[in-house]
């Protein structure tokens, strides 16, 4: 009997479990968020260098239209008890209901009422292209109803998408030029129709099963693309789409701003035309569809983007107090857990899409347009109010049976190490300002042996408190060691 190849076995598991519950392919196990990851999430705001899109670049009347494409299985009007509306629905409601913009929301693939069409669409996304086509038809109806084609008008389309909805958004932004005038150069010379330009606010683009059917690169119609990516997504069927803009090559950045860092650095690339940033959390943390946790931050960063674009007037943002303690998530279902057991863990796959090069005249006009929009952004100020319980963090150096303390965080006042030679028990004793009581952390042999000799090391206790779990976890250099209190 021939052994199944790896791909054949994965495909067999996929086919056999297609009609089963969604837990085969997705999960929502809460995980603690480490000290460095919290810093990375907070520091993201520094990289949101977004052009002020409401700037007037020509002597035109400007109108705005919102198109929102939700992810697979996501419908803002049909939410189960373990979820909430995605960031796509949240931003769409904010723009259309709270700020009066015209627009259209499209529920995600795999949201049909009948079981088998829903499961088949979830797997194959046969509706992806038809959703994009419907969005084009609806947009055309809006233009015919609302725009005088003889007028000097520019229509700016705010395109929002999550998951496969982000892939549909990319396809829409690429195909809009087939039907409407999107060229800055042609608009300057042939003003026979409204100019249509787009921006994309996208969350963790995946194009599973439809990558070859959709146009996924940065579109010629696109002024600016903001793409948030899930750094901790591990599922084999969710390779992410990454961008390379040939006209505005992105430059790498860093969210590591501590003197010593141990967690992997998230990817970040920026240019005048694009921000590509990978942040802690799984696919639906980035899409903010879990009830609580890191998604709260990513919702707010979507609001910050809209505010910087000039589309909403909101200089003050509030993060819920329990955001970090509610954690991020392990999104793997049984399919990936079984696959990891059989084949070992893998890094998430990625597919890079390179933009089509703009003509020299088109590029020059877009560069001037973006420069003006970025200059108009100068002087914009905002504040994010974030509270919550911090982790207990010590930077140490192990020398024999002693620990030297190099630094502490989150208001720890006094700290010392105690080793009882008789019982061989090790402990860290610390206190906070204005507290008369000491706190004690007992260091197990497992934890002690994981601390490297004569190297800067970070020890931390991290609380996780969600509707599914409540515990305190001990980490060494960003690696989970043990549950300290359960």
N, C-alpha and C positions, 0 to 999 in steps of 0.2 A: 504494500500500500504506500502510495506516495505521500510524503508529508506536505501539508498545506504551507504555501508561502506565507510570509507575514502579512502581506497585503490581502491575500485571499482569505486568511483567517479573520482579519479585521472586517472585511466586507461581509463574510458569512455571519459574524456576530451582529453586524449592523442590520442585515436583511432579516435575520431571525427575530430581532427585537424591535423592528420598525413599528409594528402595531401596538407595542407595549407602552407603559406609562413614561412620562417625560423623565422620571428619575433615572432611567437607564442612561440618559445622555447628559443630564445636568443635576447639580446638587446645590445646596446652600449651607454647607457646614461652616459655622463661624470660626474665624481664626484671629488671634491677637495681632495688633499693629504695633511694631516695635518703635522705640524712641527715634531712630534714624528715619524710619519710614514716615513718621509723623512730621519730622522736619522737612522731608522731601515734599510731602503734600502741601505743607504751608508755604514752602519756598516757590511753589509753582506760580503763585501770583506775580512773582518778579519777572517771569518770562512771558507773561501775557501781553506782549507788545503788539497791539492790534490797531490797525488804521481806523481813523474816524470815518466810517463809511457814509455818513450823512453829508460829508463835505461836498460842496458844489464844485465840480471840476470843469464844467462847461456851462454856458448860458442855457440851461435846460430846466424844464419842469420835471421834478423827480417824484416818482411814485414807488411804493414798496409793496411786495407781495411775499407771503410766507408759505413755504411748502415743507411739510414735515413727514418723514417716512419712518415709521416705527419698525422695531426689530421682529425677528421670527417669534410668533406666538404672542406678540404684544398688541393689545387693543385697549386704548385709554378708557373705553366704555365698558370693558369686561375684565375686571381685575379679580384674581382669586385672593383668598384670605392671607396668603403668605407673601404677597407682593404689593407693590404700589405702582402708580403710573411711572413710566420711564422718564428720563430727562427730556426726551423728544416731546412727549405730551406736555410735560411741565413747561418747557420753553414756548411751545406752540400756544398753550393757554395764556401764558404771560403776555405774549405779543398780540394775540387776537382778542382775548377777552378783557385783559387789563389795560391794553394800550390801543385797541381799536384797529389793528392792521387787518387788511384783507388776506385771506389765505385758505389753505386746505390741508387737512390732516389725512394721512393714509395709514390704516392699520397694517400690521406686519404680515408677511407670509405665514401660512399655517394658522390662520384665525377663522377658518370656515367652521360652520356649525356641524357639518357631517364629519364623522370620525375619520374615515379613510381618506377623503380629500384633504382633511386637515393634516393628517400624518404624512401623506405623500408630499404635500406642499412644504411641510416643515423639513423634509429630507431633501427634496429636489428643487424647491423654490421655482416651480413652474409659473408662478404668478409674478415673479420679479420684473420681467420685461413688460408685462401687461400693466403693472402698477405704474411704471415709469411712463408708459404710453398714455394712460389715463390722466396722469398729472400734466402731461403736455397738452392734452385736449382741454382739460379744465383751465389751464393757464391761457390757452388761446381764447376760450370763451370769456375769461376775465378781460383780456385785452380788447376784444370786440365790444364788450359791454361798457368798459370804463375808459378806454383810451381813444382819443381822436388821432387817427393815423397820420393826419396831415400836420399835427402839432409837433413842436420840438420837445419831445418827451423822452425821458430815460426811465426804464422800469428796472428796479433793483430787487432781485429775488433772493430772499434769505432761505437757504436750503439746509434743513436739519435732518440728521439721520443717525440711527444706531444699528449696529450689527449688520444684518443683510439690508436693513433699511438705509444704512450709510452707503452700501454698494449701489442700491437703487438711486440714491441721491447723486452719486458720482455719475451714473449712467445718464440721469436726467440732465445734469449740468453739461455733459458732453453732447447730448442730442438736441438740446435747446437751440444750438447754433444751426441745426439742419432746417429749422422752421422759422427762426426769427433772426433779426439783425443783431449780432453780438460783437462784431468787429469794431474796435475803436477807430481804426484807420478808415474803413469804409464809411462809418458814420460821419467822420469829418468831411468826407468828399461826396457821399450820396445819402442825403437825408430824406429818404422816401418812407421810412418806417421808424417806429420807436426803437431806441437802443435798449437791448436787454443785457444786463450784467448780473452775475451771481456771486454769492459767497457761500462757503460750506462750513457748517459747524457740525463735525462728525465725531461719533463715539465708537471706537473699536470696530472698524470696518472688517467684515468677513464676507466672503463671496463663495462659500462652500457650494459646490456642484454647479455654479453659474459663472465661474471666473472667466471662462472663454466666451461667454455670451454677452457680457456687459463691458462697456467702456469705462474703465476704472481709474485711469490716470487723471491728473489735474486738467480740467477742461480749459480750452482757450477762452471761454466766457467768464472764467473765474478770476475775480480780483484778489480774493484771499481765501485760504483754507486753514481751518483750525481743526486738528485731529488729535483726540485723546485716545491713548492705547492702553490696554490692560497688561501691566507688567507681569502679573501673576497668573494669567490664564494658561492652563496646561492641557486643555482638551485637544486631542488629535484632529478632530474634525473642524477646528476653529482657527485655521491659519489666518493671520492678520494681513491686511493690505498696507504696504508702506509706500511712500512717495519719494520720487526724485524729480525735482523741477529743473529741467535743463537750462531754463532761462534765468532763474533766480536760485542758484545752487545754495542749499542750506548749509549752515555752519553748526557744528556741535556745541552744546552747552553743558552745564552741570548743575544738578540740584544739591550736590554735596558741599555744604558750607560749614561743617564742623571741622575742627582741627584734625581730628582722627575719625575715619569712617570705616565701617566694617561691612555694612550691607551693600549689595550690588547697586551700582549707580543706575538710575533710570535713564533711558535714552531720551535725548532732547535735541532736536534740530530746528533751527529758525532761519528765516530769511524775511525780506520785505513782504513776501507773498504767502508765506506758510509758517505755521507752527506745528511741529510733530512732537508729541510728548508722551512718553510711556510712564504711567503712574501706578503706585501700589494698588492691588486689587485684581479681582477676576473680571470677566466679561461684563457681568451684570452689576458689579460694583461701579464700573465706569458708566454703564447705562443707567445706574441709580434706580433699578427696579426692585432691589431688596428693600424690605421694610425699614431697615436702619443700617447704620454703619457709614463707611467711607463715601458712599454715594451722595450723602448730604453735601460733602465738599464739592463733588463734581457737578451737582446741580447749581451750586452757588457760582462755580467758575463759569458755567454757561451763562448765568445772569450777568456776571462781571463782563464777559465777552460782549453781550448785547448792550450793556451800558457803555463800554468803551467804543463800540461801533457807533454809538449815538442813537440807538434805536429805542432805548428806554432811559428814563431819567431816574437813576437809583444809585446814589453814592455810598450807601451804607448797607452792609450785608451781615446777616447773623447765621452762624453755624450752631446747630443744636448741640447742647452740652455733652450728650452721650455719644457723639459721632465716633471718636477714636476708641472708646471703651466698648462700643458695640461691634467693632472689628471690621475686618474684610472677610472674604469668603473663599472656600474651596469649591469651585463650580463643577468638579468632576462628578459624573454619575457612575453607575456600575460598569458601563462600557469602558471608560478610561481607567477605572480602578483595576478591572480585570486585565486590561491591556498592559498597564504598568506592572502588574504582577507577573505576566507572562514574558513581556519583552524588556522590562525595565523602563524607568522614567525617561522622557524625552523633553527637549526644549520645544516650545511652541513654534510651529512653522510660520514662515512669513513669505509673502510674494511682493516683490518690488515692482512698482509701475512707474515708468519714466514718461514724463509729459512730452507731447509733440512740440517741437521747437517753433516758437512764434517767428513771424517775419520780422526783419529789422525795424520796419516802420511800426508794426504792431507793438513790438517790444518797447520801443522808445516812448510811445504814447502811454503804455501801461506803467512804465517806470516813473514817468512824470506824474501820472495820476496817483500812484501809490506814495510817492514822496510827499505830495501835497497832503494826502490823507494822514500819513504818519506825522507830519509837522503839525497838523491841526489837532493831533492827539496830545501834544505837549500842554502841560498845565492841568490835565485831568487828574483829579485825586479821588480816592475812594478808601473806605475802611471796611475790614472784615473783622467782626467781633467773634472770637472763638474762645470758648471756655471748656472746662472739663478736667477730669482727673489725669494727672501726668503719671508717667512710669517712674519707678525708682531706679536710678542709673548711677553706676560707679565705674570710673575708669581706673584700672588697677594694673600693677605689675607684680607677678608672682616670683618670689625668690625663696626657694626651699620651702619651709613651712610658714612663710609669712607673706602678707600682701601689703604692698605699698600703694597708697591711694593717690592717684594723679589728679583726680577731679571728680566732682559730683554735679548733678543737675536737679532741676525742679525743687529748689529751695532747701535741699538737705543741708543741715547746719554742721553737726559734729558727726564724725565717723571714725571707727577704729576696728581693727581685726583682732580676734581672740582665738588662740589655739590651745586646747587642753591636751597636753601630752599624754596624760593618763587615759583619758577616754578617746583620744584622737578626734575630738569633735572640733570643728571649725565653725566660726560664726562671724558675721558682720553686725556691728552694733552702731546704730545711727539715731539721730534725732532731728526734729525740725525746729526752726526759731519759735520762741514763745511756748515751747512744749517742755514740760518737766519730766516726761516719760521717754525712755529709750525704746526703740524698736529693734528686733533681732531677726536676722536671716541666717538660718542654719545651712551651711554649705555641705552637701552630701559628697561622698567619695566620687560619684559619677561626675558631678559638676567640677569638683576640685581637679580631677584628672584631665578634664577637658580644657583647663586653663593652661595655655602654653607658658613655658618657663622663660622669664626675662623678656617678655614682649608686652607691649601695650594692649590691654584687653578690656573689653566693655562687658560688664555684668549688669543685667537689668531684670526687674520684676515688672511684668505687664499684666494689667487687669483686662479680662474679657467679660463683659456683662451684656448679654443679648437675650432675646426671648427663648433661645435654645441652649445657652450655656452660661455658667457663671463660675469663673475660676481665675487663679493667678498663675502665670507661667514664668518660668525662669529661662532666660536666654544668655548665651555666651557668644559674643561677637556675631550677633544676629542669628545664631543657630539655636533652635529650640532644644532645651535640655530635659526639662521635666515640668510636670504640673506641680507647683509649689503648694497651693491651697485649692482644694476642690469642694 
